[in-house]
Amino acid sequence: MEQSYRDHLAAAKRQIREETPAEAAARLRSSAAPAFLDVRERDEYEQGYIPGSLHIPRGNLESRIERAVPDRATPVVIYCATGSRSVYAAKTLAELGYEDVVSMSGGFQAWKQNGHEWRIPRALSPEQFERYSRHVLIPEVGEEGQLKLLDSKVLLIGAGGLGSPAAVYLAAAGVGTIGIIDADVVDVSNLQRQIVHTVDRVGQPKVDSAETAIKAINPGVVVKKYAERLTSENVLEIITGYDVIVDGTDNFPTRYLLNDASLVAGIPIVHGSIYQFEGSVTVYKPHEGPCYRCQYPEPPPPELAPSCAEGGVLGVLPGVVGTLQATEAIKLALGIGDPLVGRQLRYDALSMEFVELKMHRDPECPVCSKDPSEIEFIDYEQFCAMPSRALARPEEAVV
């Protein structure tokens, strides 16, 4: 005997539980609020949604729900437009092993009619949705995360070997504002590794050359240029307002100064360094992990930390390390994953090995043990010129 749609829907309802909008709203306000799941299509979602709900269109439910709600014991309230698609979605989740799933009767239409809170979402434009579609598909990013990236601001310290790949991938990812500070001009010797620059831009300021490359990848990115060097007088003015700093600097005075300023401003630093075949990446997040001075209380003597101009660097090495820095910056901007706070990832290109080292905060650190208001910038040019008692690894000489 053939079933009508109504008969089929009625049969599905007998296999699941339903809640009224009032019951669902009460659960949403409770201390043990369930996950709210919107299974409507994108054009419906853009007309309004229940605050805090996850949006997974019904057609993508089976493939995306396990990452969006990994714990099958999590209570889930599903809604659609009028309460029909959510019935089938609830039946599907029950079959996938979810233990506490209900369909909201009447759907979003009944939710609004009953006077419960709802919002119009901020949405990507059709052009943005197409450009960032591969991000939107990732549950940890999605449309909301991509909008957060578009609102984020990342400052690159240096447009050299590390800043080049970081700039390229941050622009491609849709970071809305990228600041670049670099006082140098493009030199022929840069082109072996600094991929953001090209032959026809030799002699141009690096900030201008980097802007050209960024705009060619993503015209929507706002580029702020600082063709100057960081000093104790300008460092806070420059870094304030950025969400993340990507450090690709090549000298100890700037690293120490940047470290102190980031503690005052409360901005995390994604630090990278390279030398010959070795590189490292770590994240200095103010007051959550060690700072640069915890790890390197004093600069090493020059003979133990030669620059790349003196010791050389494999051209592809900064591509690996700079891309890792961009990855960490994106994670920090989105607030996802496990950033390299208190951990240093070291890479050896010759052996093709990654080694992770644990780092600990020094409770006696002369900088991060203080209240931010007590931190005073010192003359690091003089500090780094003093005889050192501490030895740093050679790969702390960078770009």
BELRAGI-V778623 format. One record per residue. D_FIRST is the distance of its C-alpha to the first C-alpha in whole Angstrom. Layout:
D_FIRST / D_FIRST
//
This chain:
0 / 4 / 7 / 10 / 13 / 14 / 11 / 12 / 16 / 16 / 14 / 17 / 20 / 19 / 20 / 23 / 26 / 27 / 31 / 32 / 35 / 38 / 37 / 36 / 40 / 41 / 40 / 42 / 45 / 45 / 47 / 44 / 42 / 39 / 38 / 37 / 34 / 34 / 31 / 31 / 32 / 36 / 37 / 35 / 37 / 40 / 40 / 40 / 39 / 40 / 43 / 43 / 39 / 38 / 37 / 34 / 32 / 28 / 28 / 31 / 30 / 29 / 32 / 35 / 34 / 36 / 39 / 39 / 38 / 39 / 39 / 36 / 37 / 38 / 36 / 34 / 33 / 31 / 31 / 29 / 30 / 28 / 26 / 23 / 24 / 26 / 23 / 21 / 25 / 26 / 23 / 24 / 28 / 27 / 25 / 28 / 30 / 31 / 32 / 33 / 30 / 29 / 28 / 30 / 28 / 29 / 30 / 34 / 33 / 34 / 36 / 39 / 38 / 39 / 42 / 42 / 44 / 43 / 44 / 44 / 45 / 47 / 46 / 47 / 47 / 45 / 48 / 49 / 45 / 45 / 48 / 47 / 44 / 44 / 46 / 43 / 41 / 43 / 41 / 45 / 46 / 43 / 44 / 46 / 48 / 49 / 50 / 52 / 54 / 55 / 57 / 58 / 62 / 63 / 67 / 68 / 72 / 73 / 71 / 72 / 71 / 69 / 68 / 67 / 64 / 63 / 64 / 61 / 58 / 59 / 59 / 56 / 54 / 55 / 57 / 58 / 62 / 64 / 68 / 70 / 74 / 76 / 80 / 80 / 80 / 78 / 80 / 79 / 79 / 76 / 74 / 74 / 71 / 71 / 68 / 68 / 71 / 72 / 75 / 75 / 75 / 78 / 81 / 78 / 78 / 75 / 73 / 73 / 72 / 69 / 68 / 68 / 66 / 63 / 63 / 62 / 59 / 58 / 60 / 58 / 60 / 63 / 66 / 69 / 72 / 75 / 78 / 80 / 80 / 79 / 82 / 83 / 83 / 80 / 78 / 76 / 76 / 74 / 72 / 71 / 67 / 66 / 63 / 64 / 67 / 67 / 70 / 71 / 75 / 78 / 80 / 81 / 82 / 79 / 77 / 79 / 79 / 75 / 75 / 77 / 76 / 72 / 73 / 74 / 71 / 69 / 67 / 66 / 67 / 65 / 69 / 69 / 72 / 72 / 75 / 76 / 73 / 72 / 70 / 68 / 66 / 66 / 65 / 68 / 66 / 68 / 69 / 66 / 67 / 71 / 72 / 74 / 78 / 76 / 75 / 79 / 81 / 84 / 84 / 85 / 88 / 87 / 88 / 85 / 83 / 83 / 81 / 79 / 82 / 84 / 82 / 79 / 75 / 73 / 71 / 68 / 68 / 68 / 65 / 63 / 65 / 65 / 61 / 61 / 62 / 60 / 57 / 59 / 60 / 56 / 55 / 58 / 57 / 53 / 54 / 52 / 52 / 55 / 58 / 62 / 63 / 66 / 65 / 67 / 65 / 67 / 67 / 69 / 68 / 70 / 68 / 65 / 65 / 64 / 65 / 64 / 67 / 67 / 70 / 71 / 72 / 76 / 77 / 80 / 79 / 82 / 79 / 76 / 77 / 78 / 77 / 76 / 79 / 81 / 81 / 83 / 83 / 86 / 88 / 86 / 88 / 91 / 88 / 87 / 91 / 92 / 92 / 89 / 89 / 85 / 84 / 80 / 78 / 79 / 76 / 76 / 78 / 76 / 75
//
